[in-house]
Amino acid sequence: MMEAEKRQKEYDVVVVGGGAAGVGVGVALANAGIWDFVILERHVVGGSFALWPAETRFITPSFPTNTIGMLDLNAVALGTSPAFSLAVEHPTGLAYAAYLGAVARHYALPIQENTLVMRVTKFGDDFLVDTADATIRAKHVIWAAGEFQYPRLGGFEGAELCRHTATIPSYENLDGDDFVIVGGYESGVDAAYHLANRGKQVRLIDSGFPWENRNSDPSIALSTYSFERMNEDIFVEHVRLSPHSEVTSVTRVNGVFEVATLKGDTFKTPVQPLLATGFTGSHKLVAHMFESREDGFPFLSEDDESTIVPGLFLCGPAVRHDKHIFCFIYKFRQRFAVVAKAVATSLGLPAEGLEVYRQWGMYLDDLSLCGEECLC
């Protein structure tokens, strides 16, 4: 293909990522009257969800409450409900990927699958989005590539000897009877629960004490779904908790893994230790195009736009404003209409179709409404 031919594709908007954020903001763009856009997905729609361990389920429950003016917590588009379409309250990743595919088909979203975005650069007033096969020109770019495919692997000496939970197809296939898991938040509790249900002994280690944090924001503390499972007899019987135990190193001696902590404890296991240490997120791939907050996340305008590269927006779990964390779908979906409105305004479109988002609690443009703690 000639270089001139590779540069012929032009759009008003390129959305990078075809997961919950990409599909959701794509629907919002359509509702704003914007159709000259493309969604570039590395694999297939919802591909990251399909890679979850087979047993892992959503910690946020789904329920079809649309009939009384409330949206299913895991829905990314108005008039949809994963609970209704999937007939489950806590979907698996694979099931949720099917829901996203159904939404994309229903709205006829222009999605280009199996397209790896290699680089995004600003060229004059436009962006150049380089893929393996072509260079696409766009007036705006919305980065919605998520985080699951970017597990956090470092943090201490010997971390490379461990296995991240994001790389496990199924806990049923793991050999061994005595496991050590580093990281005690949602992923760690989930792994421990499924191993315990298979009769495995588990040591769950965390540098803090997440099991005692009673903050009502599940972005900070464990979800009720996790607490409920931790209280089951099988979990109590098989899982030993080690809070305030920062891991300093993992070594392998004569086929046995030794997990050492800052307190001086050493936990031994013949099985490769598991990392449940979270994700670095895809936003690191475009970090140079955003100012950085003290916590390392992108600093955003009130429209979730880069403050140093106009026209570049962020959607998804990496969105932060002050102390507000938008890492759950029911949180970051409230910003889809904000981004779509900003893009539409830039294109001279009124975007009147987005006002219905406000009626359904999916148009959060006043952050002063956030931050209230539960009283009981």
Residue pairs with C-beta under 8 A, 6 or more apart in sequence:
1 133
1 134
6 133
6 134
6 135
7 134
7 135
7 137
9 38
9 134
9 135
9 136
9 137
10 136
10 137
10 138
11 36
11 37
11 38
11 136
11 137
11 138
11 139
12 34
12 36
12 37
12 138
12 139
12 140
12 343
12 347
13 29
13 34
13 36
13 37
13 38
13 138
13 139
13 140
13 141
13 142
13 343
14 37
14 38
14 40
14 127
14 129
14 136
14 138
14 140
14 141
14 142
15 22
15 25
15 26
15 29
15 37
15 38
15 39
15 40
15 141
15 142
15 144
16 22
16 40
16 117
16 120
16 129
16 141
16 142
16 143
16 144
16 145
17 39
17 40
17 41
17 42
17 143
17 144
17 145
17 146
17 282
17 316
18 39
18 40
18 41
18 42
18 44
18 45
18 46
18 47
18 100
18 104
18 111
18 113
19 41
19 45
19 46
19 47
19 48
19 49
19 100
19 144
19 145
19 146
19 316
20 46
20 49
20 76
20 96
20 100
20 146
20 316
20 329
20 333
21 76
21 144
21 146
21 315
21 316
21 317
21 332
21 336
22 39
22 41
22 142
22 144
22 145
22 315
23 39
23 45
23 46
23 76
23 77
23 100
23 103
23 104
23 109
24 76
24 77
24 315
24 329
24 333
24 336
25 142
25 144
25 315
25 336
25 339
25 340
26 37
26 39
26 104
26 107
26 109
26 110
26 111
27 76
27 77
27 78
27 103
27 107
27 109
27 336
28 336
28 337
28 339
28 340
28 354
28 357
29 35
29 37
29 340
29 343
30 107
30 109
31 78
31 337
31 340
31 351
31 353
31 354
31 356
31 357
32 337
32 340
32 341
32 343
32 344
32 349
32 351
32 353
32 354
33 344
33 349
33 350
33 351
33 352
33 353
34 340
34 343
34 344
34 347
34 349
35 110
37 110
38 110
38 111
38 112
38 136
39 109
39 110
39 111
39 112
40 112
40 115
40 117
40 129
40 131
40 136
41 47
41 111
41 112
41 113
41 114
41 115
42 114
42 115
42 116
42 117
42 145
42 149
43 113
43 114
44 50
44 97
44 101
44 113
44 114
45 97
45 100
45 101
45 104
45 111
45 113
46 96
46 97
46 98
46 99
46 100
46 101
47 97
48 93
48 146
48 148
48 149
49 93
49 94
49 96
49 97
49 100
49 148
50 93
50 94
50 97
51 93
51 148
51 149
51 166
52 92
52 93
52 94
52 148
53 93
53 165
53 168
53 169
53 170
53 171
53 190
53 191
53 194
54 92
54 94
54 169
54 170
54 171
54 172
55 92
55 170
55 171
55 172
55 190
55 194
56 92
56 93
56 190
56 194
57 90
57 91
57 92
58 74
58 90
58 91
58 96
59 90
59 186
59 218
59 223
59 225
59 226
60 73
60 74
60 218
60 223
60 225
60 328
60 329
60 330
61 73
61 83
61 89
61 90
61 225
62 72
62 73
62 74
62 75
62 81
62 82
62 83
62 86
62 88
62 89
62 90
62 91
63 72
63 73
63 81
63 83
63 89
64 72
64 81
64 83
64 84
65 71
65 72
65 81
66 72
66 79
66 81
66 84
69 359
69 360
70 360
70 361
71 78
71 81
71 360
71 361
71 362
72 80
72 81
72 82
72 83
72 84
73 329
73 330
74 82
74 83
74 91
74 96
74 329
74 330
75 81
75 82
75 333
76 100
76 103
76 329
76 333
76 336
77 103
77 107
78 356
78 357
78 360
78 362
80 99
80 103
80 106
82 88
82 91
82 95
82 96
82 99
83 89
85 99
85 102
86 95
86 96
86 98
86 99
88 95
90 225
91 99
103 109
104 111
115 131
115 132
115 133
116 131
116 132
117 129
117 130
117 131
117 145
118 130
118 131
118 132
119 128
119 129
119 130
120 127
120 128
120 129
120 130
120 141
120 143
120 286
120 289
120 312
121 127
121 128
121 130
122 128
122 289
122 309
122 311
122 312
123 137
125 139
125 311
126 137
126 138
126 139
127 137
127 138
127 139
127 140
127 141
127 311
127 312
128 135
128 136
128 137
129 135
129 136
129 137
129 138
129 141
139 311
139 346
139 347
140 311
140 312
140 313
140 343
140 346
141 311
141 312
141 313
142 313
142 314
142 315
142 339
142 343
143 282
143 283
143 286
143 312
143 313
143 314
143 315
143 316
144 314
144 315
144 316
145 282
145 283
145 285
145 316
146 281
146 282
146 316
146 317
147 279
147 280
147 281
147 282
147 283
147 316
147 317
147 318
148 166
148 279
149 166
149 282
150 279
150 280
150 281
150 282
150 284
151 164
151 165
151 166
151 167
151 275
151 277
151 278
151 279
151 280
152 164
152 275
152 277
152 278
152 279
152 280
153 159
153 160
153 164
153 275
153 277
155 247
155 277
156 247
156 248
156 249
156 250
157 248
157 249
157 250
158 249
158 250
158 251
158 252
159 250
159 275
161 250
161 251
161 252
161 257
161 272
161 273
162 182
162 250
162 272
162 273
162 274
162 275
163 272
163 273
163 274
163 275
164 274
164 275
164 276
164 277
165 181
165 187
165 188
165 190
165 191
165 274
165 275
165 276
166 187
166 279
168 174
168 191
168 274
171 191
171 194
171 195
171 198
172 198
174 195
174 271
175 271
176 200
176 269
176 270
176 271
177 199
177 200
177 201
177 271
178 200
178 201
178 269
178 270
178 271
179 192
179 195
179 200
179 201
179 202
179 203
179 269
179 271
179 273
179 274
180 202
180 203
180 205
180 257
180 259
180 267
180 269
180 271
180 273
180 274
181 188
181 191
181 192
181 202
181 203
181 204
181 205
181 273
181 274
181 275
181 276
182 188
182 205
182 206
182 247
182 259
182 273
182 274
182 275
182 276
182 277
183 205
183 206
183 275
183 276
183 277
183 278
184 204
184 205
184 206
184 208
184 210
184 211
184 241
184 243
184 276
185 206
185 210
185 222
185 276
185 278
186 222
186 223
186 226
187 276
187 278
188 204
188 206
188 276
189 204
189 222
189 226
189 229
189 230
190 226
190 276
191 202
191 274
191 276
192 202
192 204
192 235
192 239
193 229
193 230
193 232
193 235
193 239
195 202
195 238
196 202
196 234
196 235
196 237
196 238
196 239
197 234
199 238
200 238
201 238
201 240
202 238
202 239
202 240
203 239
203 240
203 242
203 267
203 269
204 239
204 240
204 241
204 242
205 242
205 245
205 247
205 259
205 261
205 267
206 242
206 243
206 244
206 245
207 244
207 245
207 246
207 247
208 243
208 244
209 243
209 244
210 221
210 222
210 243
211 222
211 227
211 230
211 241
211 243
212 243
213 220
213 221
213 222
214 221
215 221
215 373
216 373
216 374
217 325
217 373
218 224
218 328
219 325
219 326
219 327
219 328
219 331
220 325
222 230
229 235
230 236
230 239
242 261
242 265
242 267
244 263
245 261
245 262
245 263
245 265
246 261
246 262
246 263
247 259
247 260
247 261
247 262
248 260
248 261
248 262
249 259
249 260
250 257
250 258
250 259
250 260
250 273
251 257
251 258
251 260
252 258
255 270
256 268
256 269
256 270
257 268
257 269
257 270
257 271
257 272
257 273
258 266
258 267
258 268
259 266
259 267
259 268
259 269
259 273
260 266
261 267
281 317
281 318
282 318
283 290
283 297
283 298
283 314
283 318
286 312
287 298
289 306
289 308
289 309
289 312
290 298
290 299
290 300
290 306
290 307
290 308
290 309
290 312
290 314
291 298
291 299
291 306
291 307
291 308
292 298
292 299
293 299
293 320
295 320
297 318
297 320
298 306
298 314
298 318
298 320
299 307
300 306
300 307
300 314
300 319
300 320
300 321
301 307
302 365
303 313
303 338
303 339
303 341
303 342
304 313
304 314
304 315
304 319
304 335
304 338
304 339
304 342
305 311
305 312
305 313
305 314
305 339
305 342
306 312
306 313
306 314
311 346
313 339
313 342
313 343
315 332
315 335
315 336
315 339
316 332
317 326
317 327
317 328
317 332
318 327
319 326
319 332
319 335
320 326
321 367
322 367
323 371
324 367
324 370
324 371
325 331
326 332
326 334
326 335
333 362
334 361
334 362
334 363
334 364
335 364
336 357
336 362
337 354
337 357
337 358
337 362
337 363
337 365
338 363
338 364
338 365
340 351
340 354
341 351
341 354
344 350
344 351
344 354
345 351
354 363
355 363
357 363
364 370
